Amino acid sequence: MTRTDRLPLIGHRELARPLAWRDGLPVSCARFLAEAAALAERLPPGPHLVNLCEDRYRFTVALAAALLAGKTSLFPPSRHEQALARVFAAYPDAGAIAEDGVPGCAEALVRYPPDLGADEWSGAVPAIPADRLAAIVFTSGSTGVPQPNAKRWGNLVA
């Protein structure tokens, strides 16, 4: 891949196609993209976002929103206060997102909105630069201090 390669945020081209299920109902690709774009506008400032969403769909929307907003998602080894403190110490510019309050990140936390009020997405599937630093995933720390592992968008897509 070259520096200018861009890869789609989702693999589906048919936006009416279901991408996920919520409460027993399908969520179309268009709805997912609209929710990700709406959430991207509500994310805290700064280049890093600690994604603490426990609901799998919301976790995925938050990851997509961070990519659309040009942010790098940070994934600590746990939600334990000590683990979060290490991440925020290493990335003091980071914001966080979760469905509910999380001890250890109250000042940086944005709560995932119960309703994003998003319309259906009608544009093309957004493309993300392949070389964009999409995520930093921390090891468990079982053999010492958790270590960061950088993940570029192209590697995640591959």
C-alpha positions in Angstrom: 0.0 0.0 0.0 1.2 3.5 -0.7 0.8 6.5 1.5 -2.2 7.7 -0.6 -4.2 4.5 -0.4 -7.6 4.9 1.1 -9.7 1.9 2.3 -13.4 1.9 2.9 -14.8 2.2 6.5 -17.1 -0.7 5.8 -16.9 -3.4 3.1 -20.6 -3.2 2.1 -21.4 -1.1 -1.0 -25.2 -1.7 -0.7 -26.2 0.8 2.0 -29.6 -0.7 2.5 -28.0 -4.0 3.5 -28.1 -4.9 7.2 -24.8 -4.4 9.0 -25.8 -5.3 12.6 -28.8 -6.2 14.7 -30.1 -4.1 17.6 -33.1 -5.1 19.7 -34.0 -7.7 17.2 -34.1 -5.3 14.3 -31.6 -4.9 11.5 -29.4 -1.8 11.3 -28.6 -0.9 7.7 -25.2 0.2 6.6 -26.7 3.6 5.9 -27.9 3.9 9.5 -24.6 2.8 10.9 -22.7 5.3 8.8 -25.1 8.1 9.8 -24.7 7.2 13.5 -20.9 7.1 13.2 -20.9 10.5 11.5 -23.3 12.0 14.1 -21.2 10.7 16.9 -18.0 11.9 15.3 -19.3 15.5 15.7 -19.9 14.9 19.5 -16.6 13.4 20.4 -14.3 15.3 22.8 -11.4 17.3 21.4 -8.0 15.9 21.1 -6.3 13.3 18.8 -7.0 10.2 21.0 -10.2 8.6 22.2 -10.4 5.9 24.9 -13.3 3.6 23.7 -14.9 2.1 26.9 -18.3 1.2 25.3 -19.4 -2.2 26.5 -22.2 -2.7 24.0 -20.6 -4.2 20.9 -22.6 -2.1 18.4 -21.9 1.1 20.2 -18.2 0.1 20.5 -18.1 -0.3 16.8 -19.9 3.0 16.1 -17.5 4.8 18.4 -14.5 3.2 16.6 -15.9 4.3 13.2 -16.7 7.8 14.6 -13.1 8.2 15.8 -11.8 7.2 12.4 -14.1 9.7 10.7 -13.0 12.4 13.2 -9.3 11.6 12.5 -8.7 10.3 16.1 -6.8 7.3 17.2 -8.8 4.9 19.4 -7.1 3.7 22.6 -8.0 0.4 24.1 -6.7 -0.1 27.6 -6.3 -3.6 29.0 -9.2 -3.1 31.3 -11.6 -0.6 32.8 -9.8 -0.7 36.1 -8.9 2.7 37.5 -5.2 1.9 37.5 -5.2 0.8 33.9 -7.1 3.9 32.9 -4.8 6.1 34.9 -1.8 4.7 33.0 -3.4 5.4 29.6 -4.5 8.9 30.5 -1.0 9.6 31.9 0.6 8.5 28.6 -2.0 10.3 26.5 -3.1 13.4 28.5 -4.9 14.8 25.5 -7.3 11.8 25.3 -11.0 11.9 25.7 -13.2 8.9 26.5 -16.6 7.5 25.5 -18.8 5.1 27.4 -22.4 4.4 27.9 -22.2 5.1 31.7 -19.8 6.7 34.1 -16.4 5.1 34.5 -14.3 5.7 37.6 -11.0 7.2 36.7 -12.0 9.2 33.7 -14.9 11.5 34.7 -13.3 14.7 33.4 -12.5 13.2 30.0 -15.7 11.2 29.5 -18.4 11.8 27.0 -21.4 9.6 27.5 -22.7 7.7 24.4 -26.0 9.5 23.6 -29.1 7.4 23.9 -30.3 8.8 20.5 -27.9 10.2 18.0 -30.8 11.6 15.9 -29.0 10.6 12.7 -30.7 10.5 9.3 -29.8 7.7 6.9 -26.4 8.1 5.2 -26.8 8.9 1.5 -23.2 9.4 0.3 -20.5 7.0 -0.6 -18.9 4.8 2.0 -16.2 6.9 3.6 -12.6 5.9 2.9 -9.8 6.1 5.5 -6.1 6.5 4.7 -4.5 3.1 4.9 -1.5 4.6 6.9 -3.7 6.3 9.5 -3.0 5.2 13.0 -6.4 3.8 13.8 -5.9 2.2 17.2 -3.5 1.6 20.0 -4.3 -1.6 21.8 -2.6 -2.3 25.1 -1.4 -5.8 26.2 -2.9 -7.3 29.3 0.2 -6.5 31.4 0.2 -10.0 32.8 4.0 -10.1 32.4 4.6 -6.4 33.4 3.4 -3.0 32.5 0.8 -3.1 29.6 2.5 -2.4 26.3 0.9 -0.3 23.4 0.5 -2.0 20.0 -0.1 0.5 17.2 -2.6 -0.6 14.5 -2.8 1.2 11.2 -6.1 1.2 9.3 -4.6 -0.8 6.4 -3.4 -3.5 8.7 -6.8 -3.7 10.4 -8.6 -4.0 7.1 -6.2 -6.6 5.8 
